[in-house]
Amino acid sequence: MEQTYQYAWIIPFIPLPVPILIGVGLLLFPTATKKLRRMWAFPSILLLSIVMIFSMNLSIKQINTNSIYQYVWSWTLDNDFSFEFGYLIDPLTSIMLMLITTVGIMVLIYSDNYMAHDQGYLRFFSYMSFFSTSMLGLVTSSNLIQIYIFWELVGVCSYLLIGFWFTRPLAANACQKAFVTNRVGDFGLLLGILGFYWITGSFEFRDLFEILNTLIYNHEVNSPFITLCTVLLFAGAVAKSAQFPLHVWLPDAMEGPTPISALIHAATMVAAGIFLVARLLPLFIVIPYIMNLISLIGIITVFLGATLALAQKDIKRGLAYSTMSQLGYMMLALGMGSYRSALFHLITHAYSKALLFLGSGCVIHSMETIVGYSPHKSQNMVLMGGLTKYVPITKTSFLLGTLSLCGIPPLACFWSKDEILNDSWLYSPIFAIIAWGTAGLTAFYMFRIYLLTFEGHLNIYLKNYSGKKKKTFYSISLWGKRYSKEIKKKLVNSKKTYQSDGNITKRNDKRPISNIFYFENKKAYFYPYESDNTMLFPLLVLVLFTLFIGSLGIPFNQEGKDLDILSKWLAPSIDLLHKKSQDSTNWYEFLKDAIFSVSIAYFGIFLASFLYKPIYSPFKNLDLINLFVKSGPKRSSWDKLLSILYNWSYNRAYIDVFYTTSFTGSIRGFSQLTHFLDRRVIDGITNGVGVLSFLIGEVIKYFGGGHISSYLFLYFSFVFIFLFIYVH
């Protein structure tokens, strides 16, 4: 066992050869490297699989032995300053290692096919491997300054991956927005780290906790200053985990490739803020009011994320706001001191949300097979519908992920979310009401996403992005269940050729010709189809995790006690917090307490089904709330209220507008003012002195006639004038 821990330092560096070799190959053998680009997926997956096996071994040892291992070595050593590097293996580290590696492998397998036709294939896999290295280094770090180094590397990888398609203006703006927003939190994190080093003289977690507890117990520390440093530390977690008010970057981050959204912005990187708060919870728990602040930020984020997801039309943005809300649940649990519940929900949510994002990628991939369908249209749920028949595997996996996130038993998120909801009653009834109400909203907006995507139909009166009605649509469904007689005449029965723009073109597509129909512009439109097996395999594996990962928290009887694997796994960390382990929890009592939350979830599902499913709804799956967003003097009060709620949700609660006006606008105004002062005032004075000197010289030169007597006369005249003024 000791030998296994001793070699744990190599974990972050195992995926690193991939970006190095890709870079060297592109530098020395660019043509060969590009031709053999598909081969680089194999070493990426292989190396991360090695890390997963190593991490699994560490996790098993953690569960069996309940041990914590730390190893450090000196980087710099001085009489007044000592800086050490090292690694820490504890339950929190082993949990994060398992999440990063298992989800990462699934995403890499998925990406091999998803990114196969992209010109940036090699760049994608080099970024992904470098991100894996940075994230693994972050979770194994043994001190604050080491965490900060890898924290910034993770931020750089996020910036590169969000802006992967940097030629798109939206992607370029999104990565800049994410980078700037995270710099706000990271600057606070750096100040907090330096502040605590000034107080305790150490960056190491264990030393920092012990010294700080001693100083607080002996009243030897300035309470306002230490509170300020703690808030600054927490600011870094707020930005990275997209908590209010630094959440604005996460929805725009969906401009990156969908596998990036699944790995970085659903399962791993956004969990870094939760990881940091969990790592520093022994510090936060002894500082007055900080735990209240953490729980307050968490509950605001829970509610805000859920309300902003209600009216989103982009499938990935809807899932992004869902991620924001679920991260709020984890932050709320940490603020309440429910360490086990927060990490349990971190595990279950990571697999369920990765499944949903990869499922949305299959949907987008399927929609883009339609000729002329732009990327933004392929992500618009209002333009989807009726996909159940064509992508049954994707639909089933997406449905299971949706049910899990809604909190339906026995799927994964049911077990973890209900623990947080039950703990919230003991902490604050107001927070509990908001958290339980948001659980109903979660069920509503998640089933709205599912129904709009897979069960609905395209309405003929919907408008496209240019604001003009689609006059060429003959079908009430996007896939052409019904089409006009003119289109039927244009269908060619031949299986080898089809007519396009008056020409006979060979078909490379293996699907039957009956899957092709035409619009007035004579362009071919295909039915959507199921993704390849390499994209479906990760979905099926994540379905298994979604079905069974909740068993980690289900109590089982051992020696007369109800124990669960997760509590046993987290025992050393719970003991470090001086909290009693939840070994005595009876799962029958837990299920009895969960009846209310499950009822709320079912009510949200029923309401979404009534409004969006064609069987129940008379509106044929229109986004119902859009029906109330209309102008006219005959609008009722109910219509106006729904219009306000819709605009609030669709426009992101106007927070982006506020930031643009107050911060971006004021900074630009200040920049323009300083630019004016620099160009007109400072440069004006400098240039004015030069011009004035030139003019004075030009004037004076006419007084010079070349006679010394004239010069002496002028000189003594000015001397006498000066003396006269000085004397009087």
Buried (B, 14 or more C-beta within 10 A) or exposed (E): EEEEBEEBBEBBEBBBBBBEBBEEBBEEEEEEBEEEBEEBBEBBBBBBBBBBEBBBBBBEBBBEEBBBBBBBEEEEEEEEEBEBBBBBBBBBBBBBBBBBBBBBBBBBBBBBBBBEEBEBBBBBBBBBBBBBBBBBBBBBBBBBBBBBBBBBBBBBBBBBBBBBBEEEEBBBBBBBBBBEBBEBBBBBBBBBBBBBBEBBEBBBBBEBBBBBEEBBEEEEBEEEEBBBBBBBBBBBBBBBBBBBBBBBBBBBBBBBBBBBBBBBBBBBBBBBBBBBBBBBBBBBBBBEEBBEBBBBBBBBBBBBBBBBBBBBBBBBBBBBBBBBBBBBBBBBBBBBBBBBBBBBBBBBBBBBBBBBBBBBBBBBBBBBBBEEBEBEBBBBBBBBBBBBEBBEBBBBBBBBBBBBBBBBBEBBBBBBBBBBBBBBBEBBEEBBEBBBBBBBBBBBBBBBBBBBBBBBBBBBEBEEEEEEEBEEBBBBBBBBEEBBEEBEEBBBEEEEEBBBEEEEEEBEEEEEBEBBBBBEEEEBBBBBBBBBEBBBBBBBBBBEBBBEBBBBBBBEEEEEEBBBBBBBBBBBBBEBBEBEBBBEBEBEEBBEBBEBBBEBBBEBBBBBBEBBBBEEBEBBBBBBBBEBBEEEEEBEEEBEEBBEBBBBBBEBBEBBEEBEEEEEEEEEEEEEEEEEEEEEEEEEEEEEEEEEEEEEEEEEEEEEEEEEEEEEEEEEEEEEEEEEEEEE
